[in-house]
């Protein structure tokens, strides 16, 4: 599943690395990996709007994301 074009490359790389870990090392179902990729992509997009990234997100950022949905 491709990411939105506005998703920062470092975030996309983190998400892909994590999803690869889930698929190949944890042997999770494809549907589970797809759901993680979708949810993390939504989080990264939300963070990017606030000039944040997955690597710089704070607890408050995560709370705002969860409350936004």
mmCIF file as gemmi writes it, N, C-alpha and C atoms, coordinates in Angstrom:
data_model
loop_
_atom_site.group_PDB
_atom_site.id
_atom_site.type_symbol
_atom_site.label_atom_id
_atom_site.label_alt_id
_atom_site.label_comp_id
_atom_site.label_asym_id
_atom_site.label_entity_id
_atom_site.label_seq_id
_atom_site.pdbx_PDB_ins_code
_atom_site.Cartn_x
_atom_site.Cartn_y
_atom_site.Cartn_z
_atom_site.occupancy
_atom_site.B_iso_or_equiv
_atom_site.pdbx_formal_charge
_atom_site.auth_seq_id
_atom_site.auth_asym_id
_atom_site.pdbx_PDB_model_num
ATOM 1 N N . UNK Axp A 1 ? 0.85 -1.179 0 1 0 ? 1 A 1
ATOM 2 C CA . UNK Axp A 1 ? 0 0 0 1 0 ? 1 A 1
ATOM 3 C C . UNK Axp A 1 ? 0.889 1.233 0 1 0 ? 1 A 1
ATOM 4 N N . UNK Axp A 2 ? 0.766 2.104 -0.992 1 0 ? 2 A 1
ATOM 5 C CA . UNK Axp A 2 ? 1.608 3.3 -1.057 1 0 ? 2 A 1
ATOM 6 C C . UNK Axp A 2 ? 1.215 4.328 -0.009 1 0 ? 2 A 1
ATOM 7 N N . UNK Axp A 3 ? 2.154 5.187 0.299 1 0 ? 3 A 1
ATOM 8 C CA . UNK Axp A 3 ? 1.919 6.252 1.261 1 0 ? 3 A 1
ATOM 9 C C . UNK Axp A 3 ? 1.499 7.511 0.531 1 0 ? 3 A 1
ATOM 10 N N . UNK Axp A 4 ? 0.828 8.417 1.245 1 0 ? 4 A 1
ATOM 11 C CA . UNK Axp A 4 ? 0.537 9.711 0.639 1 0 ? 4 A 1
ATOM 12 C C . UNK Axp A 4 ? 1.832 10.401 0.239 1 0 ? 4 A 1
ATOM 13 N N . UNK Axp A 5 ? 1.773 11.192 -0.832 1 0 ? 5 A 1
ATOM 14 C CA . UNK Axp A 5 ? 2.975 11.861 -1.328 1 0 ? 5 A 1
ATOM 15 C C . UNK Axp A 5 ? 3.561 12.834 -0.314 1 0 ? 5 A 1
ATOM 16 N N . UNK Axp A 6 ? 2.733 13.38 0.574 1 0 ? 6 A 1
ATOM 17 C CA . UNK Axp A 6 ? 3.225 14.363 1.516 1 0 ? 6 A 1
ATOM 18 C C . UNK Axp A 6 ? 3.841 13.749 2.768 1 0 ? 6 A 1
ATOM 19 N N . UNK Axp A 7 ? 3.875 12.431 2.842 1 0 ? 7 A 1
ATOM 20 C CA . UNK Axp A 7 ? 4.48 11.767 3.998 1 0 ? 7 A 1
ATOM 21 C C . UNK Axp A 7 ? 5.999 11.894 3.916 1 0 ? 7 A 1
ATOM 22 N N . UNK Axp A 8 ? 6.621 12.415 4.98 1 0 ? 8 A 1
ATOM 23 C CA . UNK Axp A 8 ? 8.09 12.554 4.961 1 0 ? 8 A 1
ATOM 24 C C . UNK Axp A 8 ? 8.774 11.194 4.765 1 0 ? 8 A 1
ATOM 25 N N . UNK Axp A 9 ? 9.828 11.203 3.974 1 0 ? 9 A 1
ATOM 26 C CA . UNK Axp A 9 ? 10.54 9.956 3.675 1 0 ? 9 A 1
ATOM 27 C C . UNK Axp A 9 ? 11.06 9.236 4.916 1 0 ? 9 A 1
ATOM 28 N N . UNK Axp A 10 ? 11.604 9.959 5.906 1 0 ? 10 A 1
ATOM 29 C CA . UNK Axp A 10 ? 12.067 9.239 7.104 1 0 ? 10 A 1
ATOM 30 C C . UNK Axp A 10 ? 10.932 8.488 7.796 1 0 ? 10 A 1
ATOM 31 N N . UNK Axp A 11 ? 9.749 9.098 7.846 1 0 ? 11 A 1
ATOM 32 C CA . UNK Axp A 11 ? 8.615 8.419 8.464 1 0 ? 11 A 1
ATOM 33 C C . UNK Axp A 11 ? 8.202 7.204 7.646 1 0 ? 11 A 1
ATOM 34 N N . UNK Axp A 12 ? 8.169 7.353 6.334 1 0 ? 12 A 1
ATOM 35 C CA . UNK Axp A 12 ? 7.815 6.224 5.463 1 0 ? 12 A 1
ATOM 36 C C . UNK Axp A 12 ? 8.806 5.083 5.651 1 0 ? 12 A 1
ATOM 37 N N . UNK Axp A 13 ? 10.092 5.406 5.778 1 0 ? 13 A 1
ATOM 38 C CA . UNK Axp A 13 ? 11.109 4.374 5.98 1 0 ? 13 A 1
ATOM 39 C C . UNK Axp A 13 ? 10.924 3.673 7.329 1 0 ? 13 A 1
ATOM 40 N N . UNK Axp A 14 ? 10.606 4.438 8.375 1 0 ? 14 A 1
ATOM 41 C CA . UNK Axp A 14 ? 10.356 3.83 9.687 1 0 ? 14 A 1
ATOM 42 C C . UNK Axp A 14 ? 9.164 2.879 9.637 1 0 ? 14 A 1
ATOM 43 N N . UNK Axp A 15 ? 8.107 3.319 8.974 1 0 ? 15 A 1
ATOM 44 C CA . UNK Axp A 15 ? 6.899 2.497 8.88 1 0 ? 15 A 1
ATOM 45 C C . UNK Axp A 15 ? 7.182 1.226 8.101 1 0 ? 15 A 1
ATOM 46 N N . UNK Axp A 16 ? 7.869 1.349 6.986 1 0 ? 16 A 1
ATOM 47 C CA . UNK Axp A 16 ? 8.17 0.162 6.181 1 0 ? 16 A 1
ATOM 48 C C . UNK Axp A 16 ? 9.068 -0.808 6.936 1 0 ? 16 A 1
ATOM 49 N N . UNK Axp A 17 ? 10.055 -0.274 7.653 1 0 ? 17 A 1
ATOM 50 C CA . UNK Axp A 17 ? 10.928 -1.137 8.445 1 0 ? 17 A 1
ATOM 51 C C . UNK Axp A 17 ? 10.162 -1.883 9.519 1 0 ? 17 A 1
ATOM 52 N N . UNK Axp A 18 ? 9.258 -1.182 10.197 1 0 ? 18 A 1
ATOM 53 C CA . UNK Axp A 18 ? 8.453 -1.803 11.235 1 0 ? 18 A 1
ATOM 54 C C . UNK Axp A 18 ? 7.525 -2.857 10.64 1 0 ? 18 A 1
ATOM 55 N N . UNK Axp A 19 ? 6.908 -2.536 9.514 1 0 ? 19 A 1
ATOM 56 C CA . UNK Axp A 19 ? 6.001 -3.497 8.878 1 0 ? 19 A 1
ATOM 57 C C . UNK Axp A 19 ? 6.752 -4.726 8.375 1 0 ? 19 A 1
ATOM 58 N N . UNK Axp A 20 ? 7.961 -4.531 7.884 1 0 ? 20 A 1
ATOM 59 C CA . UNK Axp A 20 ? 8.779 -5.679 7.473 1 0 ? 20 A 1
ATOM 60 C C . UNK Axp A 20 ? 9.084 -6.559 8.677 1 0 ? 20 A 1
ATOM 61 N N . UNK Axp A 21 ? 9.416 -5.943 9.792 1 0 ? 21 A 1
ATOM 62 C CA . UNK Axp A 21 ? 9.663 -6.693 11.027 1 0 ? 21 A 1
ATOM 63 C C . UNK Axp A 21 ? 8.422 -7.5 11.421 1 0 ? 21 A 1
ATOM 64 N N . UNK Axp A 22 ? 7.26 -6.867 11.367 1 0 ? 22 A 1
ATOM 65 C CA . UNK Axp A 22 ? 6.026 -7.564 11.731 1 0 ? 22 A 1
ATOM 66 C C . UNK Axp A 22 ? 5.76 -8.754 10.821 1 0 ? 22 A 1
ATOM 67 N N . UNK Axp A 23 ? 6.009 -8.564 9.533 1 0 ? 23 A 1
ATOM 68 C CA . UNK Axp A 23 ? 5.705 -9.611 8.558 1 0 ? 23 A 1
ATOM 69 C C . UNK Axp A 23 ? 6.72 -10.75 8.595 1 0 ? 23 A 1
ATOM 70 N N . UNK Axp A 24 ? 8.006 -10.402 8.596 1 0 ? 24 A 1
ATOM 71 C CA . UNK Axp A 24 ? 9.034 -11.424 8.402 1 0 ? 24 A 1
ATOM 72 C C . UNK Axp A 24 ? 9.619 -12.002 9.689 1 0 ? 24 A 1
ATOM 73 N N . UNK Axp A 25 ? 9.605 -11.226 10.748 1 0 ? 25 A 1
ATOM 74 C CA . UNK Axp A 25 ? 10.163 -11.726 12.004 1 0 ? 25 A 1
ATOM 75 C C . UNK Axp A 25 ? 9.092 -12.149 12.997 1 0 ? 25 A 1
ATOM 76 N N . UNK Axp A 26 ? 7.98 -11.422 12.988 1 0 ? 26 A 1
ATOM 77 C CA . UNK Axp A 26 ? 6.888 -11.764 13.903 1 0 ? 26 A 1
ATOM 78 C C . UNK Axp A 26 ? 5.851 -12.666 13.234 1 0 ? 26 A 1
ATOM 79 N N . UNK Axp A 27 ? 5.929 -12.786 11.902 1 0 ? 27 A 1
ATOM 80 C CA . UNK Axp A 27 ? 5.03 -13.651 11.123 1 0 ? 27 A 1
ATOM 81 C C . UNK Axp A 27 ? 3.552 -13.308 11.344 1 0 ? 27 A 1
ATOM 82 N N . UNK Axp A 28 ? 3.263 -12.009 11.391 1 0 ? 28 A 1
ATOM 83 C CA . UNK Axp A 28 ? 1.873 -11.59 11.547 1 0 ? 28 A 1
ATOM 84 C C . UNK Axp A 28 ? 1.133 -11.715 10.227 1 0 ? 28 A 1
ATOM 85 N N . UNK Axp A 29 ? -0.154 -11.831 10.305 1 0 ? 29 A 1
ATOM 86 C CA . UNK Axp A 29 ? -0.991 -11.964 9.107 1 0 ? 29 A 1
ATOM 87 C C . UNK Axp A 29 ? -0.87 -10.708 8.245 1 0 ? 29 A 1
ATOM 88 N N . UNK Axp A 30 ? -1.003 -10.906 6.943 1 0 ? 30 A 1
ATOM 89 C CA . UNK Axp A 30 ? -0.9 -9.789 6.005 1 0 ? 30 A 1
ATOM 90 C C . UNK Axp A 30 ? -1.914 -8.686 6.333 1 0 ? 30 A 1
ATOM 91 N N . UNK Axp A 31 ? -3.118 -9.086 6.704 1 0 ? 31 A 1
ATOM 92 C CA . UNK Axp A 31 ? -4.137 -8.086 7.026 1 0 ? 31 A 1
ATOM 93 C C . UNK Axp A 31 ? -3.738 -7.26 8.249 1 0 ? 31 A 1
ATOM 94 N N . UNK Axp A 32 ? -3.05 -7.865 9.185 1 0 ? 32 A 1
ATOM 95 C CA . UNK Axp A 32 ? -2.589 -7.147 10.379 1 0 ? 32 A 1
ATOM 96 C C . UNK Axp A 32 ? -1.513 -6.138 10.005 1 0 ? 32 A 1
ATOM 97 N N . UNK Axp A 33 ? -0.585 -6.562 9.16 1 0 ? 33 A 1
ATOM 98 C CA . UNK Axp A 33 ? 0.494 -5.669 8.712 1 0 ? 33 A 1
ATOM 99 C C . UNK Axp A 33 ? -0.092 -4.501 7.92 1 0 ? 33 A 1
ATOM 100 N N . UNK Axp A 34 ? -1.059 -4.762 7.071 1 0 ? 34 A 1
ATOM 101 C CA . UNK Axp A 34 ? -1.715 -3.704 6.298 1 0 ? 34 A 1
ATOM 102 C C . UNK Axp A 34 ? -2.392 -2.707 7.236 1 0 ? 34 A 1
ATOM 103 N N . UNK Axp A 35 ? -3.042 -3.212 8.274 1 0 ? 35 A 1
ATOM 104 C CA . UNK Axp A 35 ? -3.713 -2.329 9.231 1 0 ? 35 A 1
ATOM 105 C C . UNK Axp A 35 ? -2.7 -1.459 9.974 1 0 ? 35 A 1
ATOM 106 N N . UNK Axp A 36 ? -1.58 -2.05 10.396 1 0 ? 36 A 1
ATOM 107 C CA . UNK Axp A 36 ? -0.536 -1.268 11.05 1 0 ? 36 A 1
ATOM 108 C C . UNK Axp A 36 ? -0.011 -0.195 10.113 1 0 ? 36 A 1
ATOM 109 N N . UNK Axp A 37 ? 0.262 -0.553 8.856 1 0 ? 37 A 1
ATOM 110 C CA . UNK Axp A 37 ? 0.794 0.395 7.874 1 0 ? 37 A 1
ATOM 111 C C . UNK Axp A 37 ? -0.187 1.559 7.674 1 0 ? 37 A 1
ATOM 112 N N . UNK Axp A 38 ? -1.457 1.24 7.54 1 0 ? 38 A 1
ATOM 113 C CA . UNK Axp A 38 ? -2.478 2.271 7.356 1 0 ? 38 A 1
ATOM 114 C C . UNK Axp A 38 ? -2.535 3.202 8.566 1 0 ? 38 A 1
ATOM 115 N N . UNK Axp A 39 ? -2.611 2.622 9.757 1 0 ? 39 A 1
ATOM 116 C CA . UNK Axp A 39 ? -2.723 3.424 10.972 1 0 ? 39 A 1
ATOM 117 C C . UNK Axp A 39 ? -1.483 4.289 11.204 1 0 ? 39 A 1
ATOM 118 N N . UNK Axp A 40 ? -0.314 3.723 10.991 1 0 ? 40 A 1
ATOM 119 C CA . UNK Axp A 40 ? 0.913 4.497 11.18 1 0 ? 40 A 1
ATOM 120 C C . UNK Axp A 40 ? 1.055 5.576 10.111 1 0 ? 40 A 1
ATOM 121 N N . UNK Axp A 41 ? 0.598 5.293 8.902 1 0 ? 41 A 1
ATOM 122 C CA . UNK Axp A 41 ? 0.596 6.312 7.849 1 0 ? 41 A 1
ATOM 123 C C . UNK Axp A 41 ? -0.317 7.473 8.214 1 0 ? 41 A 1
ATOM 124 N N . UNK Axp A 42 ? -1.467 7.168 8.796 1 0 ? 42 A 1
ATOM 125 C CA . UNK Axp A 42 ? -2.38 8.221 9.248 1 0 ? 42 A 1
ATOM 126 C C . UNK Axp A 42 ? -1.743 9.042 10.365 1 0 ? 42 A 1
ATOM 127 N N . UNK Axp A 43 ? -1.074 8.365 11.285 1 0 ? 43 A 1
ATOM 128 C CA . UNK Axp A 43 ? -0.386 9.077 12.365 1 0 ? 43 A 1
ATOM 129 C C . UNK Axp A 43 ? 0.706 9.98 11.799 1 0 ? 43 A 1
ATOM 130 N N . UNK Axp A 44 ? 1.521 9.458 10.895 1 0 ? 44 A 1
ATOM 131 C CA . UNK Axp A 44 ? 2.613 10.248 10.326 1 0 ? 44 A 1
ATOM 132 C C . UNK Axp A 44 ? 2.076 11.453 9.559 1 0 ? 44 A 1
ATOM 133 N N . UNK Axp A 45 ? 0.979 11.283 8.848 1 0 ? 45 A 1
ATOM 134 C CA . UNK Axp A 45 ? 0.363 12.401 8.128 1 0 ? 45 A 1
ATOM 135 C C . UNK Axp A 45 ? -0.137 13.454 9.107 1 0 ? 45 A 1
ATOM 136 N N . UNK Axp A 46 ? -0.784 13.018 10.173 1 0 ? 46 A 1
ATOM 137 C CA . UNK Axp A 46 ? -1.26 13.934 11.218 1 0 ? 46 A 1
ATOM 138 C C . UNK Axp A 46 ? -0.08 14.705 11.815 1 0 ? 46 A 1
ATOM 139 N N . UNK Axp A 47 ? 0.984 14.003 12.142 1 0 ? 47 A 1
ATOM 140 C CA . UNK Axp A 47 ? 2.154 14.647 12.74 1 0 ? 47 A 1
ATOM 141 C C . UNK Axp A 47 ? 2.794 15.644 11.777 1 0 ? 47 A 1
ATOM 142 N N . UNK Axp A 48 ? 2.861 15.291 10.503 1 0 ? 48 A 1
ATOM 143 C CA . UNK Axp A 48 ? 3.489 16.162 9.503 1 0 ? 48 A 1
ATOM 144 C C . UNK Axp A 48 ? 2.743 17.49 9.391 1 0 ? 48 A 1
ATOM 145 N N . UNK Axp A 49 ? 1.44 17.46 9.552 1 0 ? 49 A 1
ATOM 146 C CA . UNK Axp A 49 ? 0.658 18.707 9.509 1 0 ? 49 A 1
ATOM 147 C C . UNK Axp A 49 ? 1.082 19.666 10.618 1 0 ? 49 A 1
ATOM 148 N N . UNK Axp A 50 ? 1.546 19.12 11.724 1 0 ? 50 A 1
ATOM 149 C CA . UNK Axp A 50 ? 2.024 19.939 12.84 1 0 ? 50 A 1
ATOM 150 C C . UNK Axp A 50 ? 3.527 20.084 12.855 1 0 ? 50 A 1
ATOM 151 N N . UNK Axp A 51 ? 4.156 19.779 11.724 1 0 ? 51 A 1
ATOM 152 C CA . UNK Axp A 51 ? 5.623 19.866 11.589 1 0 ? 51 A 1
ATOM 153 C C . UNK Axp A 51 ? 6.351 18.978 12.589 1 0 ? 51 A 1
ATOM 154 N N . UNK Axp A 52 ? 5.788 17.812 12.811 1 0 ? 52 A 1
ATOM 155 C CA . UNK Axp A 52 ? 6.391 16.79 13.659 1 0 ? 52 A 1
ATOM 156 C C . UNK Axp A 52 ? 6.635 15.555 12.809 1 0 ? 52 A 1
ATOM 157 N N . UNK Axp A 53 ? 7.305 14.586 13.394 1 0 ? 53 A 1
ATOM 158 C CA . UNK Axp A 53 ? 7.552 13.319 12.711 1 0 ? 53 A 1
ATOM 159 C C . UNK Axp A 53 ? 7.387 12.185 13.718 1 0 ? 53 A 1
ATOM 160 N N . UNK Axp A 54 ? 7.445 10.978 13.23 1 0 ? 54 A 1
ATOM 161 C CA . UNK Axp A 54 ? 7.363 9.834 14.139 1 0 ? 54 A 1
ATOM 162 C C . UNK Axp A 54 ? 8.512 9.863 15.141 1 0 ? 54 A 1
ATOM 163 N N . UNK Axp A 55 ? 9.654 10.332 14.705 1 0 ? 55 A 1
ATOM 164 C CA . UNK Axp A 55 ? 10.827 10.388 15.582 1 0 ? 55 A 1
ATOM 165 C C . UNK Axp A 55 ? 10.796 11.503 16.61 1 0 ? 55 A 1
ATOM 166 N N . UNK Axp A 56 ? 9.95 12.518 16.385 1 0 ? 56 A 1
ATOM 167 C CA . UNK Axp A 56 ? 9.903 13.652 17.313 1 0 ? 56 A 1
ATOM 168 C C . UNK Axp A 56 ? 8.567 13.753 18.046 1 0 ? 56 A 1
ATOM 169 N N . UNK Axp A 57 ? 7.683 12.811 17.818 1 0 ? 57 A 1
ATOM 170 C CA . UNK Axp A 57 ? 6.353 12.857 18.438 1 0 ? 57 A 1
ATOM 171 C C . UNK Axp A 57 ? 6.449 12.768 19.952 1 0 ? 57 A 1
ATOM 172 N N . UNK Axp A 58 ? 5.592 13.528 20.6 1 0 ? 58 A 1
ATOM 173 C CA . UNK Axp A 58 ? 5.516 13.51 22.056 1 0 ? 58 A 1
ATOM 174 C C . UNK Axp A 58 ? 4.239 12.78 22.48 1 0 ? 58 A 1
ATOM 175 N N . UNK Axp A 59 ? 4.14 12.527 23.746 1 0 ? 59 A 1
ATOM 176 C CA . UNK Axp A 59 ? 2.933 11.91 24.279 1 0 ? 59 A 1
ATOM 177 C C . UNK Axp A 59 ? 1.705 12.768 23.971 1 0 ? 59 A 1
ATOM 178 N N . UNK Axp A 60 ? 1.846 14.071 24.093 1 0 ? 60 A 1
ATOM 179 C CA . UNK Axp A 60 ? 0.729 14.964 23.781 1 0 ? 60 A 1
ATOM 180 C C . UNK Axp A 60 ? 0.327 14.882 22.313 1 0 ? 60 A 1
ATOM 181 N N . UNK Axp A 61 ? 1.308 14.734 21.41 1 0 ? 61 A 1
ATOM 182 C CA . UNK Axp A 61 ? 1.001 14.563 19.985 1 0 ? 61 A 1
ATOM 183 C C . UNK Axp A 61 ? 0.164 13.306 19.777 1 0 ? 61 A 1
ATOM 184 N N . UNK Axp A 62 ? 0.562 12.232 20.431 1 0 ? 62 A 1
ATOM 185 C CA . UNK Axp A 62 ? -0.163 10.962 20.285 1 0 ? 62 A 1
ATOM 186 C C . UNK Axp A 62 ? -1.567 11.065 20.859 1 0 ? 62 A 1
ATOM 187 N N . UNK Axp A 63 ? -1.712 11.76 21.962 1 0 ? 63 A 1
ATOM 188 C CA . UNK Axp A 63 ? -3.047 11.963 22.538 1 0 ? 63 A 1
ATOM 189 C C . UNK Axp A 63 ? -3.935 12.77 21.597 1 0 ? 63 A 1
ATOM 190 N N . UNK Axp A 64 ? -3.378 13.829 21.006 1 0 ? 64 A 1
ATOM 191 C CA . UNK Axp A 64 ? -4.155 14.643 20.063 1 0 ? 64 A 1
ATOM 192 C C . UNK Axp A 64 ? -4.584 13.801 18.856 1 0 ? 64 A 1
ATOM 193 N N . UNK Axp A 65 ? -3.695 12.95 18.373 1 0 ? 65 A 1
ATOM 194 C CA . UNK Axp A 65 ? -4.037 12.085 17.243 1 0 ? 65 A 1
ATOM 195 C C . UNK Axp A 65 ? -5.183 11.143 17.602 1 0 ? 65 A 1
ATOM 196 N N . UNK Axp A 66 ? -5.089 10.518 18.749 1 0 ? 66 A 1
ATOM 197 C CA . UNK Axp A 66 ? -6.133 9.584 19.157 1 0 ? 66 A 1
ATOM 198 C C . UNK Axp A 66 ? -7.472 10.286 19.359 1 0 ? 66 A 1
ATOM 199 N N . UNK Axp A 67 ? -7.434 11.509 19.823 1 0 ? 67 A 1
ATOM 200 C CA . UNK Axp A 67 ? -8.673 12.254 20.021 1 0 ? 67 A 1
ATOM 201 C C . UNK Axp A 67 ? -9.232 12.804 18.72 1 0 ? 67 A 1
ATOM 202 N N . UNK Axp A 68 ? -8.414 12.89 17.685 1 0 ? 68 A 1
ATOM 203 C CA . UNK Axp A 68 ? -8.858 13.464 16.409 1 0 ? 68 A 1
ATOM 204 C C . UNK Axp A 68 ? -9.678 12.47 15.589 1 0 ? 68 A 1
ATOM 205 N N . UNK Axp A 69 ? -9.554 11.208 15.889 1 0 ? 69 A 1
ATOM 206 C CA . UNK Axp A 69 ? -10.199 10.185 15.074 1 0 ? 69 A 1
ATOM 207 C C . UNK Axp A 69 ? -11.49 9.779 15.593 1 0 ? 69 A 1
